[in-house]
Amino acid sequence: MKQLTRSRDDKWVGGVCGGIATYTGLDANLIRIMVAVGTVLGFGSLIVAYVVAWILMPAAQPAGQQTVWAQATDVPTTESVPAPPSA
């Protein structure tokens, strides 16, 4: 499942444009140019949107630490060991 996250690898400031590029499949530089042009034409309103996205978007997990769920059949069985007698 696709999730919108900030990029850890493709970032200049906060990884927002890199994360949007990964999510949409577009080039990150194209997203950055669109944000820059939109910021100039929108009198800086996209700066506020970028900061809000930076705060709200979770950071991407490192590649080696992705959560993998085990099925119940993959869990090894354990034998119960009786407790030692109390003295």
C-alpha positions as CSV (number, residue, x, y, z in Angstrom):
1,M,0.0,0.0,0.0
2,K,1.3,3.4,-1.0
3,Q,1.8,5.9,1.9
4,L,2.7,9.6,1.6
5,T,5.9,10.1,3.7
6,R,8.8,12.5,3.7
7,S,11.8,11.2,1.8
8,R,15.0,10.4,3.8
9,D,17.2,10.1,0.7
10,D,15.8,12.7,-1.8
11,K,15.6,15.9,0.2
12,W,16.9,19.4,0.2
13,V,15.2,20.9,3.2
14,G,12.6,18.6,4.8
15,G,12.0,15.8,2.2
16,V,8.5,16.9,1.4
17,C,9.0,17.4,-2.3
18,G,11.0,14.1,-2.5
19,G,8.1,12.3,-0.7
20,I,5.5,13.8,-3.0
21,A,7.6,12.8,-6.0
22,T,7.9,9.2,-4.8
23,Y,4.2,9.0,-4.1
24,T,3.2,10.4,-7.5
25,G,6.0,8.8,-9.5
26,L,7.2,12.2,-10.8
27,D,10.7,13.6,-10.7
28,A,11.5,15.4,-7.5
29,N,13.1,18.3,-9.4
30,L,9.9,18.9,-11.3
31,I,8.0,19.0,-8.0
32,R,10.5,21.5,-6.6
33,I,10.2,23.7,-9.6
34,M,6.4,23.6,-9.4
35,V,6.6,24.5,-5.7
36,A,9.0,27.4,-6.4
37,V,6.9,28.8,-9.2
38,G,3.7,28.4,-7.1
39,T,5.4,30.2,-4.2
40,V,6.4,33.1,-6.4
41,L,3.0,33.4,-8.1
42,G,1.0,32.7,-4.9
43,F,2.9,35.4,-2.9
44,G,4.5,32.8,-0.5
45,S,1.4,30.9,0.3
46,L,3.1,27.6,-0.6
47,I,5.8,28.2,2.0
48,V,3.1,27.8,4.7
49,A,1.8,24.7,2.9
50,Y,5.3,23.2,2.8
51,V,5.9,23.8,6.5
52,V,2.5,22.3,7.4
53,A,3.3,19.3,5.2
54,W,6.7,19.0,6.8
55,I,5.0,18.8,10.3
56,L,2.2,16.5,9.3
57,M,3.9,14.0,7.0
58,P,5.6,11.2,8.8
59,A,9.3,10.4,7.8
60,A,9.9,7.3,5.7
61,Q,11.2,4.3,7.5
62,P,14.8,3.2,6.6
63,A,14.8,0.4,4.2
64,G,16.1,-2.2,6.7
65,Q,13.5,-1.4,9.3
66,Q,10.2,-2.0,7.6
67,T,7.6,-3.7,9.7
68,V,7.0,-7.3,8.7
69,W,4.2,-9.2,10.3
70,A,4.5,-12.9,11.1
71,Q,1.6,-15.2,10.6
72,A,0.4,-17.3,13.5
73,T,1.8,-20.4,11.7
74,D,5.3,-18.8,11.6
75,V,5.6,-18.6,15.4
76,P,7.6,-21.4,16.9
77,T,5.9,-23.4,19.6
78,T,7.4,-23.5,23.0
79,E,7.1,-26.3,25.5
80,S,6.0,-25.4,29.0
81,V,8.7,-26.1,31.6
82,P,7.5,-26.8,35.2
83,A,8.6,-24.3,37.8
84,P,11.3,-25.5,40.3
85,P,9.8,-26.6,43.7
86,S,9.7,-23.8,46.3
87,A,11.7,-24.4,49.4
